[in-house]
Amino acid sequence: MWKYFLRRIALSLLILLGVSALIYLLSMLMPADYIDNQTYAALQSGAMTKEDVQRLKELYGLADKSFKGIVKSYLSWLKSTMSGDLGFSFLYGKPVTKVLSEYIWISFLIAFISYILQIIIGIPMGIKASVNQYSAYDYIVSVFAMMGTALPSFFLSALLMNVFAIKLGILPLQGLTTATKLFPPDAHFQILLDKAWHLVLPISVLTLLGVGGTMKFTRTNMLEVLNSDYIRTARAKGLSEHEVTYKHAFRNTMIPLVTSLSGMLPGLFGGAMITETVFAIPGIGYMALRATQQGDIPFIMGYNMFLSILTVLGMLISDIMYMVVDPRVKLS
Amino acid sequence: MGLIDIFKRKKIEGVDDTMYLTLREERRISKENNKIIRKFEREKNRKNVPEEEYLTQMRDPSNVVEFEDLHTYFFTDVGTVKSVNGVSFDIPQGKIVGVVGESGCGKSVTSLSLMQLVQAPQGQIVKGSIRYQDSNGKCYEITKMPKDKMLKIRGKDIAMIFQEPMTSLNPVFKIGEQMDEVVLLHVEGSTPESAKARSIEMLKLVGIAMPEKVYNSYPHELSGGMRQRVMIAMALSCDPRLIIADEPTTALDVTIQAQILELLRDVKNRINGSIMLITHDLGVIAEMADYVVVMYAGRIIEKGTVREIFHDPKHPYTIGLMRSKPTGETRDNRLYSIKGQVPNPINMPDHCYFYNRCDKAMNVCSRDYPDMVDFSSTHCAACHLYYGEGLQEQNKGKE
């Protein structure tokens, strides 16, 4: 089994290397780089000359856009990354690792809460829908699930903001703190409550978007299991329908469910780019979007490598969980 | 105009589209199905049904189970499938009743009806009765029995062994857990320890050499024959009065088949129960059964003792079945097969269902469905050859 993991980890490193090269190439090929974005206005007004811009580019290491130049700068990025240094973010003026570790937590908090909500809402709904297949409940829940999955996040966010923040005015519109309120520095609880109040809408959006998928996934797997021979055996034993569903059937449905849901766990640190931006929440997704728009290459690289590692980790966790929940599976 | 045309049936040259349904027909079928299904489901889901409603009297007290005019239909999207269409037979105490027929003839659905395990909501018992007599002589009408009362019979008094031992055990629970469950459920005052002892005793009874080891194994760690033994052990653990064995040997290889059959007969004698043996293997029937019921397209076409059916088959289908079993006697004789196919289960004809495949078909056979003709107190068959107009026609041909 250890051999299996070592092989998987070696393979993951190879994947990460490929991903990093690809992202580096793509971000270097972006038509307007960080310096172009920053100096555009000054160049137009004549405050800076083209030579100044070129000098700045050289300073930032963005001057040579030939293939050879890109390879050279990629290699130097790779070298410093290997030693644990992800570089300095152009836009935020701080080391990339520091920006990441600062903004990750709020994103994780939002994602984690909505993940838990998805599980405790989606799974029971899916089970109930599968047990009462083709009933009114099944149809209603399925339609809402489809709607939730199909709605774009920015649209749903705008919709909820319009209803709850603007029309009804019961929830804050954007941000993480109320700017017009002044809290005494020792009123920790009040500050926490204020923040929590601001997170209600973004968490609702993420939950609504995700719960449909969880529900559908549970329902489909549950239906498959409920039609299998061993469920008939369980019924033939004289077990009550409740025991058949929640013990014999659900234990089997849990296999795909646990593997896919546990695989999602690392991804929770990745941030929800669009939702965070719409609600102006300073999470990692929001920071990454801004950095990408500005061509902040060290941060783009750092963030995307972080995402890749999370994905690879998610797959590994999925595999391990598969072995844990299914007695038939042995990793080798 | 264009929109309306969508709902009209278009005729394409050279294509037989009688099998296809238009949107309107489809909608009508699903509407009717919903109505019927809802009616039956409501009846089944009633709470606190008084016992008098499902208590009944056996026709013959020496029987464990009596089927009478049982109709089990499936209300599917393309129409009503009459899987079991008026089936009547008895299972006497301590006897083995074999039910034979080709795939899809309704033999499994008959047994599932007895267990109230027909795939709901599409599958419903529409008409007829199934009477069951428990060890105290109390008789229950299974078709009217509420679900919660049925749970006390299932697995305890009537146990079932399924065709596929590979998939009939839950893959995520150990054999022990699955076996203990039955004992804990049905034997009053049982503890986890007593259940374990009982399970291991049962595993020993079915000839498993290392019961402790099997008890702690997962199903995937056992072979097919072992799993079928486990299924039998599980079925036996509450001393059932009737074991339904639904093609218990079909999925096993030949050497194991004989062992399993031997085992079944052995345990039947030990617990003095009855067995309803469902199979399409005539060899198994000849070996095991006391009585034989031959089914075709949802109906019984012939029944009798095993001797009567094997030595003196009456119905052309039974005769065909007998001829199509390999004998190994003659070298150049190809294996006989009954020509043609079973009619479409949705639109069953009014006449004999075997008419289009029968080599003795007569005019009368295409007009009405034949009645049951008695040949002895135990032997009867449904065929025009033996009564009325058909018999006359037959005699005329001979002259």
Interface residues (C-beta under 8 A of the other chain):
Chain A: Y134 S228 D229 Y230 R232 T233 A234 R235 A236 K237 G238 L239 S240 E241 H248 R251 N252 I255 V325 D326 P327 R328
Chain B: M115 L117 P121 K147 D148 L151 K152 I153 R154 G155 K156 A159 M160 F162 E164 T167 S168 L169 N170 P171 V172 F173 E181 V182 L185 H186 Y218 H220 M231 M234
